[in-house]
Amino acid sequence: MTAEESCSHIDAITSIKQPHRRECEECVKIGATWVHLRTCQECGATLCCDSSPNQHASKHAHAIGHPVIASAQPGERWLYCYVDEAVVGY
């Protein structure tokens, strides 16, 4: 999908959920480390990215059915949809 194409999942986002804490909720539970953080735009969970060993954000999206994440990294402003593989800056 190109930036010009529409993603209904991203289009449905009306306000961007920000991370409550700068840590992967699931990695903290198991004592693991992470690389970058992503925040689920449906429930607000902050989880680790696919470059992290446990890939909690994508596991969450596929298991729970919450398709859109936002980067939780300082200075990054983008959304990603796992279903449509769409990336959109905001």
Summary of the structure (lengths in Angstrom):
residues: 90
radius of gyration: 12.4
end to end distance: 17.1
largest distance: 40.5
contacts: 259
relative contact order: 0.24
helix: 21%
strand: 21%
